[in-house]
Amino acid sequence: MIGVDTGGTFTDLILREPSGRVRLHKLLSTPSDPSEAIGDGVAHVVADSESAQTPHIVHGTTVATNALLERKGARVAFVTTDGFEDLLLLRRQNRPDLYRFHIELPPPLVDGQDCYGVSERVGYDGRVLEALDGDELERIISELAEENYEAISVCLLHAYANPKHEEELGRAIRQALPDAHVSLSHDIIREFREFERASTTSVNAFVGPVMAHYLQALRGRVEASRIEILQSSGGRSEIDFAAEYPVHTVLSGPAGGVVGALSAAREIGIERIITFDMGGTSTDVSLCDGEVLLTSEAEIGGLPIHVPVIDIHTVGAGGGSIAYADPGGALRVGPRSAGADPGPACYGRGGHEPAVTDAHVHLGRIRPDRFLGGRMTLERDASEEAIARLAEELGLDADQTAQGILDIADANMVRAIKAISLEKGYDPRDFCLVAFGGAGAMHACRLASTLDIGRVLVPRHPGLLSAFGMLNADSQRLYSKTFLRPLSAFLDDQKARRQMRDELRALEERAHSDLQDPQEQDEHVELEWSLDLRYEGQSFEISVPVDWSADDGRFSDPSEAFEERHERLYGYRAEGRQVELVTLRLKAFVPAETFSFTDGDADSGADSASSVGEHETAQVGFKSGTFEARIIERDTLDDGEVFEGPAVISEFSSTTLVPPDWRVEVIKGHLLLTHHRPEEEVS
């Protein structure tokens, strides 16, 4: 099995052999055609494979994300109930910046002239109020056929309650326009809130042809027995599902890192973590409180995505983030990135602007001759020249400029961590920061010190952890159904309980049908149920897990769990106030075979002959000053070894910076860094 993670700068691959042996590979991405780097990488890792079997590939992709952010998708027609054609333009009336007079909102994905209304109406309870007749179908099909649409987005009013009209319309469109990518809202999200459902369906249509073309190219470049795509929720899906419903992949790449980070932390008994994934282009952070946390309120490029995704916060701060002086003479870092081509100045590929990586090289934190295990040599002189030019423009010396670049990047990332912890009722001091990505371990201790986080975990092969997460992800499908009724009705009323039982059984049967592989008779589909609840009169919900009995149709009373979560998030309970059941959710999954980096030997192809000496030291710049730091090859560290900073730990996929006030312990191949405060010294 091969895990493949495509990033903005590098493409990472991990091959797991049947014996447990692991082969690692990292190469520059090919943004114009990501499948090119994947094809080259797969060919490299299977060249000396001990198995003659065709590999099974699990892939995390940013194709849908990039198409959405860059607005390089399909031309879409939006079809909705007559009178709601302007739904995507009107959107919600909340303001991203409450006190700014002039706000520029992102334009809708669908132009006004491409929005169509059909005469039909379904009530909120699913009753058909106005039928969709044959003449109306012929009219709308005729109008759509006159234009050259690549994709059609269909979102009829209250289709979540009764999809009959959407199904009829979808069949007619597919028959008349067989080459168009057709997205029906009830297939993607069976939940209320018309704008969010319409936006999500339109996003699916917009990126659908792009994703289908990419996956077809991928199939042509790699020979695989099976290709699965990682979903934004952290579960794997078949490639055909990803092609039909690409909206589920808009956070595919970052999701693998969260899954991998939690798996690595659990190996040493840590369950509560904040993940910190710093790559070449951006940084992704997420919080796991014993499990991966999902949200249905994500936004990509200012557009709501109302399908469950891992709750990830992204900032434009990566190793390739470019530093510059703004018109007022202030130092800025990102979000513009040098990417893989030309990359930071030190890559020697034509980049002349200093990036975060150049600042690290200038301060001696990265050994130019050991980048990617010695397979790529960085040009220190190019970094020095780029930093010097910016320093002159700012009126600072080179060291101040390099440290300033890192300080600003760190400040951006601290704000991101606060957004997923403090702003959601969690104290970051109660968590371990898990640092990965090519640049994560360079910044982790500084961020942890700022947030008073006492422990940092740097997993084995941190620069490839997202690809590792692909291999540990479960095969997964997520389902939902809106009810909008008092919770008490489903607990006490027999008729309502029967209705709920029928819905639960229907979802359960669908889940088994979708996930059960006829060739894998031993596969066991596991089910996890949850309810989205709120107090009567509220506008937003809290998801609470429940147990369900198939025998009598009852589920466990979630009231107390809801009250506890509400109090943690908002600081109070509304005692005696009626609780509403808004949406039923089902997570169905086939557990993945557990895989650890410690299961077998890892081969990265790095040049071990050029390893640094055991006692080599170098002058390295830290925030508190320049110190003589030990330069250590991570492969030389033994399990159970403990030592103090300052140190720079070098390896194939990343570099770990250990400040003077931090201690390192090697546990099962992972590095656990602990803040060693002066008051902890024994007198």
C-alpha positions in Angstrom: 0.0 0.0 0.0 1.3 3.5 -0.9 0.2 6.7 0.8 0.6 9.8 -1.4 0.3 13.4 -0.2 0.5 16.2 -2.7 1.4 19.6 -1.3 2.1 22.9 -2.8 5.9 22.4 -2.7 6.6 18.7 -2.2 4.9 15.4 -3.0 5.4 12.7 -0.3 5.1 9.0 -0.7 5.3 6.1 1.8 5.3 2.5 0.6 4.4 -0.1 3.2 5.7 -3.6 2.2 3.9 -6.8 3.3 6.9 -7.5 5.6 6.4 -4.2 7.4 9.4 -2.5 5.7 8.8 1.1 4.8 10.1 3.0 1.8 10.0 6.8 1.8 10.2 9.3 -1.0 9.9 13.0 -1.3 10.1 15.0 -4.6 9.1 18.4 -5.8 5.5 18.8 -6.8 4.4 19.5 -10.4 1.6 22.1 -9.9 0.7 22.2 -13.6 -0.1 18.5 -13.4 0.1 16.9 -9.9 -0.3 13.4 -11.4 3.2 13.8 -13.0 5.0 13.9 -9.7 2.9 11.1 -8.3 3.6 8.9 -11.3 7.4 9.5 -10.9 7.2 9.0 -7.2 5.2 5.7 -7.4 7.6 4.4 -10.0 10.6 5.2 -7.7 9.2 3.5 -4.5 8.0 0.3 -6.3 11.2 -0.1 -8.3 12.9 -2.2 -5.6 9.7 -3.4 -3.9 9.9 -6.9 -2.3 6.4 -7.6 -3.6 5.3 -8.1 -7.2 1.7 -7.2 -6.5 0.2 -4.1 -8.1 0.0 -1.4 -5.3 -3.0 -0.1 -3.5 -2.8 3.7 -3.4 -4.4 6.1 -1.0 -4.0 9.7 -2.1 -4.6 13.1 -0.5 -5.1 15.8 -3.1 -5.4 19.6 -3.3 -6.8 19.6 -6.8 -10.4 20.6 -5.7 -9.0 23.1 -3.2 -6.8 24.8 -5.7 -9.6 24.9 -8.4 -11.9 26.6 -5.8 -9.3 29.1 -4.5 -8.1 30.0 -7.9 -11.6 30.0 -9.4 -10.5 27.6 -12.2 -13.4 25.3 -12.3 -16.3 24.5 -14.7 -18.9 26.7 -16.2 -22.0 25.9 -14.0 -25.7 26.3 -14.4 -27.7 26.6 -11.1 -31.3 25.3 -11.1 -33.6 26.0 -8.2 -37.2 26.6 -7.3 -38.8 29.5 -9.2 -38.2 32.7 -7.2 -34.9 31.6 -5.6 -32.6 32.2 -8.6 -30.7 34.8 -6.7 -30.0 32.6 -3.7 -26.2 32.3 -4.3 -25.9 36.1 -4.8 -27.9 37.1 -1.8 -26.2 34.6 0.5 -26.3 35.2 4.3 -26.3 38.7 5.5 -23.7 38.3 8.2 -20.5 40.4 7.7 -17.0 39.0 7.9 -15.8 42.3 9.4 -18.6 43.9 11.4 -17.2 47.4 11.5 -15.8 47.8 8.0 -18.1 49.9 5.7 -16.9 48.6 2.4 -16.7 44.8 2.3 -15.7 42.9 -0.8 -17.4 39.5 -0.8 -16.2 36.8 -3.2 -18.5 36.6 -6.2 -20.8 33.5 -6.6 -19.4 30.6 -8.5 -22.4 30.9 -10.9 -23.1 34.0 -12.9 -26.6 35.5 -12.6 -27.5 34.7 -16.2 -26.7 31.0 -15.5 -29.3 30.7 -12.7 -32.6 29.0 -13.7 -35.9 28.7 -11.8 -38.4 25.8 -12.2 -42.1 25.9 -11.1 -42.4 23.4 -8.3 -42.7 23.5 -4.6 -42.1 21.1 -1.7 -43.0 22.1 1.9 -40.6 21.9 4.9 -42.3 18.7 6.0 -41.8 17.0 2.6 -45.4 17.5 1.3 -45.6 18.3 -2.5 -47.3 21.7 -2.7 -46.8 22.2 -6.5 -45.9 19.3 -8.8 -43.1 19.4 -11.3 -44.9 18.6 -14.6 -43.6 17.4 -17.9 -43.9 20.7 -19.7 -41.8 22.4 -17.1 -39.1 19.7 -17.4 -39.0 20.1 -21.2 -38.7 23.9 -20.8 -35.8 23.8 -18.4 -34.0 21.1 -20.4 -34.4 23.1 -23.6 -32.9 26.2 -22.0 -29.9 24.3 -20.5 -29.2 22.5 -23.8 -28.9 25.9 -25.6 -25.8 26.7 -23.5 -22.5 24.8 -23.3 -22.5 24.0 -19.6 -19.9 21.6 -18.2 -21.8 21.1 -14.9 -25.3 21.5 -13.5 -26.1 22.3 -9.9 -29.6 21.4 -8.8 -30.9 22.6 -5.4 -34.7 22.7 -5.0 -36.4 24.2 -2.0 -36.8 21.6 0.9 -35.4 18.8 -1.2 -33.7 17.5 2.0 -37.2 16.6 3.2 -38.5 15.1 -0.1 -36.1 14.7 -3.0 -38.7 13.5 -5.5 -38.6 16.5 -7.8 -34.8 16.7 -7.7 -34.6 13.1 -8.7 -36.9 13.6 -11.7 -35.0 16.7 -12.8 -31.7 14.9 -12.4 -32.8 12.0 -14.6 -34.0 14.3 -17.3 -30.8 16.4 -17.3 -28.5 13.4 -17.4 -30.5 11.9 -20.3 -30.5 15.2 -22.3 -26.9 16.3 -21.4 -24.9 13.1 -20.8 -21.5 14.8 -20.8 -22.4 17.3 -18.0 -21.5 16.8 -14.4 -24.8 16.9 -12.5 -24.9 17.6 -8.8 -28.2 17.1 -6.9 -28.3 18.7 -3.4 -30.1 15.8 -1.7 -27.3 13.4 -2.8 -24.6 15.7 -1.3 -26.3 17.0 1.9 -29.8 16.0 3.3 -29.9 19.0 5.6 -31.8 22.2 5.8 -30.4 25.8 5.3 -31.0 26.5 1.7 -28.0 28.8 1.0 -25.4 26.5 2.6 -27.0 23.5 0.7 -27.0 25.5 -2.6 -23.4 26.7 -2.1 -22.1 23.2 -1.3 -23.9 21.7 -4.3 -22.6 24.4 -6.6 -19.0 23.9 -5.3 -19.4 20.2 -6.1 -20.5 21.1 -9.6 -17.8 23.7 -10.1 -14.9 21.4 -9.2 -16.5 18.2 -10.5 -15.1 18.2 -14.1 -11.7 19.4 -12.9 -11.5 16.5 -10.4 -12.8 14.0 -12.9 -10.1 15.0 -15.4 -7.4 14.9 -12.8 -8.4 11.4 -11.5 -8.5 10.1 -15.1 -5.0 11.4 -15.7 -3.9 9.8 -12.4 -5.2 6.5 -13.5 -3.2 6.8 -16.7 0.0 7.6 -14.9 0.1 4.9 -12.1 -0.6 1.2 -12.2 -2.6 0.4 -9.2 -4.9 -2.4 -8.1 -7.0 0.2 -6.3 -6.9 4.0 -5.8 -8.7 5.6 -2.9 -8.9 9.3 -2.2 -8.8 10.8 1.3 -11.9 12.8 2.2 -11.9 16.0 4.2 -13.4 14.1 7.1 -10.3 12.0 7.4 -11.7 8.8 5.9 -10.9 7.1 2.6 -13.3 6.7 -0.3 -13.2 5.0 -3.7 -11.9 7.0 -6.6 -15.3 7.0 -8.3 -17.0 8.5 -5.3 -14.4 11.3 -5.2 -15.0 12.0 -8.9 -18.7 12.2 -8.4 -18.6 14.1 -5.1 -15.3 16.1 -5.1 -16.7 18.6 -2.5 -15.8 15.9 0.1 -12.1 16.4 -0.9 -11.6 20.2 -0.5 -9.5 19.6 2.7 -8.2 16.2 1.6 -4.5 16.9 2.0 -4.5 18.5 5.5 -6.9 15.8 6.8 -4.2 13.1 6.3 -1.9 15.0 8.7 -4.5 15.2 11.4 -5.1 11.4 11.2 -1.4 10.7 11.2 -0.7 13.0 14.1 -3.3 11.4 16.3 -2.1 7.9 15.4 1.5 8.8 16.3 0.5 10.4 19.6 -1.6 7.4 20.6 1.5 5.2 20.2 3.0 6.9 23.2 -0.2 7.2 25.2 -1.2 10.8 24.3 -4.8 11.5 23.3 -5.3 15.3 23.6 -3.3 17.0 20.9 -3.1 20.2 18.8 -1.7 19.3 15.3 0.7 21.7 13.7 1.4 21.0 10.0 3.7 23.5 8.5 4.6 22.8 4.9 6.1 24.9 2.1 3.0 26.9 1.3 0.7 27.1 4.3 0.2 25.9 7.9 -2.8 23.8 9.0 -3.7 23.4 12.7 -6.4 21.3 14.3 -7.4 20.1 17.8 -8.1 16.5 18.7 -9.7 15.8 22.1 -9.2 12.1 22.1 -10.7 11.9 18.6 -10.7 13.8 15.3 -13.2 16.7 15.6 -15.5 17.5 12.6 -17.4 20.6 11.7 -20.1 21.4 9.1 -19.4 25.1 9.1 -16.2 25.2 7.0 -15.5 27.9 4.4 -13.1 27.7 1.4 -12.4 30.9 -0.5 -15.3 32.6 1.4 -17.8 30.0 0.3 -19.6 27.8 2.8 -18.9 24.0 2.5 -21.7 22.3 4.5 -20.4 18.8 4.5 -18.5 17.4 7.6 -14.8 18.2 7.4 -12.0 18.0 10.0 -12.0 21.3 11.9 -8.8 22.7 10.4 -7.6 26.3 10.5 -5.2 27.3 7.7 -2.9 30.3 7.5 -0.6 31.4 4.7 2.6 30.8 6.5 4.9 28.1 5.2 8.6 27.5 4.5 8.1 29.2 1.1 6.1 32.2 2.4 7.8 35.3 1.0 9.0 38.2 3.2 8.7 41.7 1.9 8.5 45.4 2.9 5.0 46.9 2.5 4.5 50.4 1.1 4.8 51.8 4.7 8.1 50.1 5.2 6.9 47.4 7.6 8.0 43.8 7.3 5.3 41.3 6.1 5.4 37.6 5.6 3.0 35.7 3.3 0.5 34.7 2.2 2.2 34.8 -1.1 4.5 31.7 -1.4 7.4 30.8 -3.6 6.0 27.3 -3.8 8.0 24.6 -5.5 9.0 26.6 -8.6 11.0 28.7 -8.1 10.9 28.1 -4.4 12.9 29.9 -1.7 16.1 31.7 -2.9 18.2 28.9 -1.4 16.7 26.3 -3.8 18.7 27.9 -6.6 15.8 27.7 -9.1 15.6 31.4 -9.9 13.9 32.7 -6.8 15.3 36.0 -5.5 12.8 37.0 -2.8 13.6 35.8 0.8 11.3 33.2 2.2 10.9 31.7 5.7 13.3 28.8 4.8 15.9 31.4 3.8 15.7 32.9 7.3 16.4 29.5 8.8 19.3 28.9 6.5 20.8 32.4 7.4 20.5 31.7 11.1 22.3 28.3 10.7 19.2 26.2 11.6 19.3 24.2 8.4 22.4 22.5 7.1 22.5 23.2 3.3 24.3 20.0 2.6 21.8 17.8 4.5 18.5 19.0 3.0 16.4 16.0 2.1 19.0 13.8 3.6 21.7 15.1 1.3 19.8 14.6 -1.9 19.3 18.3 -2.4 21.9 21.0 -1.6 20.7 24.4 -0.6 22.5 27.6 -1.7 23.4 29.5 1.5 24.8 32.4 -0.5 21.5 32.9 -2.3 19.7 33.1 1.1 22.2 35.6 2.4 21.8 37.8 -0.6 18.0 37.8 -0.5 18.0 38.5 3.3 20.6 41.3 2.8 18.5 43.1 0.1 15.4 43.0 2.3 17.4 44.1 5.4 18.7 47.2 3.5 15.2 48.1 2.5 14.0 47.8 6.1 17.0 49.5 7.6 17.9 46.5 9.8 20.9 44.2 9.9 20.6 40.7 8.3 20.2 38.8 11.6 17.4 41.1 12.8 15.7 40.7 9.4 15.9 36.9 9.5 14.6 36.7 13.1 11.9 39.2 12.3 10.7 37.0 9.4 10.4 34.1 11.8 8.7 36.2 14.5 6.0 37.3 12.1 5.4 33.8 10.8 5.2 32.5 14.3 2.7 35.2 15.3 0.4 34.2 12.5 0.6 30.6 13.5 -0.1 31.4 17.2 -3.3 33.2 16.2 -4.3 30.1 14.3 -3.8 27.8 17.3 -5.8 30.2 19.5 -8.6 30.1 17.0 -9.0 26.3 17.3 -8.5 26.1 21.0 -9.2 29.2 23.2 -12.0 30.5 21.0 -13.7 27.1 21.2 -13.5 26.6 25.0 -10.2 24.6 25.1 -7.1 25.5 27.1 -4.1 24.8 24.9 -2.0 24.2 28.0 -3.9 20.9 28.4 -2.7 19.6 25.1 0.5 18.3 23.4 1.6 20.1 20.3 2.3 17.6 17.5 4.6 19.2 14.9 5.1 17.9 11.4 5.3 18.9 7.8 8.7 19.9 6.4 9.0 23.0 8.6 6.8 22.3 11.6 9.5 21.1 13.9 11.6 24.2 13.3 8.9 26.4 14.8 7.1 24.2 17.3 9.0 24.9 20.5 8.8 28.7 20.0 5.0 28.4 19.5 4.6 26.1 22.5 6.5 28.6 24.7 4.4 31.5 23.6 1.2 29.5 24.4 2.6 27.9 27.6 2.2 24.4 26.1 4.6 22.2 28.0 5.1 19.3 25.5 5.9 19.0 21.8 5.8 15.7 19.9 7.8 15.4 16.7 6.8 12.0 15.2 9.1 9.9 13.2 9.5 11.2 9.7 7.5 14.3 10.4 7.8 15.7 6.8 5.9 12.7 5.6 3.3 12.3 8.3 0.4 13.3 6.1 1.2 10.4 3.8 1.5 8.2 6.9 -2.0 9.3 7.9 -3.4 8.2 4.5 -2.4 4.6 5.3 -4.0 4.8 8.8 -7.3 6.3 7.6 -10.5 4.2 7.7 -12.7 3.6 4.7 -15.6 5.9 5.5 -19.0 7.3 4.5 -20.9 10.0 6.3 -24.7 10.4 6.2 -27.2 13.0 7.6 -30.9 13.7 7.8 -32.6 16.8 9.1 -35.7 16.4 11.4 -36.3 19.8 13.2 -38.5 18.5 16.0 -38.4 18.6 19.8 -36.0 16.0 21.2 -38.7 14.9 23.7 -40.9 13.6 20.8 -38.3 11.0 19.8 -37.8 10.0 23.5 -41.4 9.7 24.5 -43.7 9.5 21.4 -44.1 6.1 20.0 -45.0 7.3 16.4 -42.0 9.6 16.3 -39.8 6.9 17.6 -41.0 4.5 14.8 -40.2 7.2 12.3 -36.7 7.6 13.7 -36.2 3.8 13.8 -37.1 3.5 10.1 -34.7 6.3 9.2 -31.9 4.8 11.2 -32.4 1.3 9.7 -32.5 2.8 6.1 -29.2 4.7 6.8 -27.7 1.6 8.3 -28.6 -0.6 5.2 -27.3 2.1 2.9 -24.0 2.3 4.8 -23.5 -1.5 4.6 -24.3 -1.4 0.9 -21.8 1.5 0.2 -18.9 0.1 2.3 -19.1 -3.6 2.1 -16.6 -4.9 -0.5 -17.8 -8.1 -2.1 -14.2 -9.3 -2.4 -13.6 -8.7 1.3 -16.0 -11.0 3.2 -14.4 -10.3 6.6 -14.8 -6.6 6.4 -16.8 -5.3 9.4 -18.7 -2.0 9.0 -18.8 0.0 12.3 -21.4 2.7 12.9 -21.3 5.8 15.1 -24.5 7.9 15.6 -24.7 11.5 16.7 -27.4 14.1 17.0 -27.2 17.9 16.3 -29.0 19.5 19.1 -29.9 23.1 20.2 -32.1 25.0 22.6 -35.4 26.1 21.2 -34.9 29.5 19.5 -31.2 29.1 18.8 -29.8 29.1 15.3 -26.8 26.8 15.6 -26.3 23.2 16.9 -23.9 21.1 18.9 -23.3 17.6 17.9 -23.6 14.9 20.6 -22.8 11.1 20.2 -25.6 8.7 21.0 -26.1 4.9 21.2 -29.1 3.4 19.3 -30.9 0.1 19.9 -32.1 -1.5 16.7 -34.6 -3.6 18.7 -36.9 -0.9 20.0 -35.8 2.1 18.0 -34.6 4.0 21.1 -31.4 6.0 21.4 -29.7 7.0 24.6 -30.9 10.3 26.1 -28.3 12.9 25.0 -29.7 15.8 27.0 -27.0 15.8 29.8 -24.1 15.5 27.3 -25.6 18.4 25.3 -25.9 20.5 28.4 -22.3 19.9 29.3 -21.0 20.7 25.9 -23.1 23.9 25.7 -21.8 25.0 29.1 -18.2 24.4 28.0 -18.6 26.3 24.8 -20.8 29.2 25.9 -20.5 29.2 29.7 -24.1 28.5 30.7 -26.9 26.0 30.7 -30.5 27.0 29.9 -32.2 24.8 32.6 -35.7 23.8 31.7 -35.5 25.1 28.1 -36.7 22.7 25.4 -34.0 21.0 23.4 -34.6 20.5 19.6 -33.2 17.6 17.5 -32.1 19.2 14.3 -30.1 16.6 12.4 -29.3 12.9 12.7 -25.8 11.9 11.6 -24.2 8.6 10.9 -20.5 7.9 10.5 -20.0 4.4 8.9 -16.5 3.1 8.5 -14.3 0.0 8.0 -11.4 0.3 10.4 -8.0 0.4 8.7 -5.2 -2.0 9.6 -3.2 -0.2 12.2 0.2 0.9 10.8 3.1 2.4 12.7 6.4 3.8 11.6 8.0 1.5 14.2 6.6 -1.6 12.5 9.7 -2.0 10.3 12.8 -0.4 8.9 12.4 2.8 6.9 14.4 3.4 3.8 14.4 7.0 2.5 17.3 6.7 0.0 19.1 9.5 1.9 22.9 9.7 1.7 23.9 8.1 5.0 27.6 8.4 4.1 27.5 12.1 4.6 26.1 11.9 8.2 27.4 14.5 10.6 29.8 13.6 13.3 28.4 12.5 16.6 29.8 15.5 18.5 29.7 18.1 15.8 28.5 21.6 16.9 27.6 24.8 15.1 26.6 28.4 16.0 22.8 28.6 15.7 20.6 31.6 16.1 17.6 31.3 18.5 15.2 33.9 19.7 17.1 34.3 22.9 20.5 34.6 21.1 23.1 32.7 19.3 24.3 29.4 21.0 26.7 26.6 20.2 24.3 23.8 19.4 24.8 20.1 18.9 24.1 18.9 15.4 22.5 15.4 15.6 21.4 13.0 13.0 18.1 11.6 14.1 18.9 8.1 12.9 21.7 7.9 15.4 19.4 8.4 18.4 18.5 5.4 20.5 15.1 4.7 22.0 15.0 6.0 25.6 17.8 8.5 25.0 17.4 11.9 26.8 19.3 15.1 26.3 19.0 18.9 26.7 19.0 21.6 24.1 20.3 23.6 22.3 20.4 21.2 19.4 19.5 20.8 15.8 18.2 17.3 14.9 18.5 16.6 11.2 16.7 13.9 9.2 15.5 13.1 5.6 12.2 14.9 5.7 12.6 17.7 8.3 14.8 19.4 10.9 13.9 19.8 14.6 15.1 22.9 16.4 15.6 22.3 20.2 16.0 25.6 22.1 18.2 25.8 25.2 15.3 25.5 27.7 13.9 22.3 26.2 14.6 18.6 26.9 14.3 15.7 24.3 13.3 12.1 25.0 13.2 9.5 22.3 10.1 7.2 22.7 9.4 4.5 20.2 11.2 6.5 17.6 9.3 9.7 18.2 10.8 12.8 19.8 9.0 14.1 22.9 10.2 17.6 23.8 9.5 19.0 27.2 9.8 22.6 28.3 12.5 22.6 30.9 11.7 25.7 33.1 14.2 27.1 35.6 11.9 26.5 38.5 12.0 22.8 37.7 15.7 22.5 38.5 16.5 20.4 41.6 18.5 22.5 44.1 
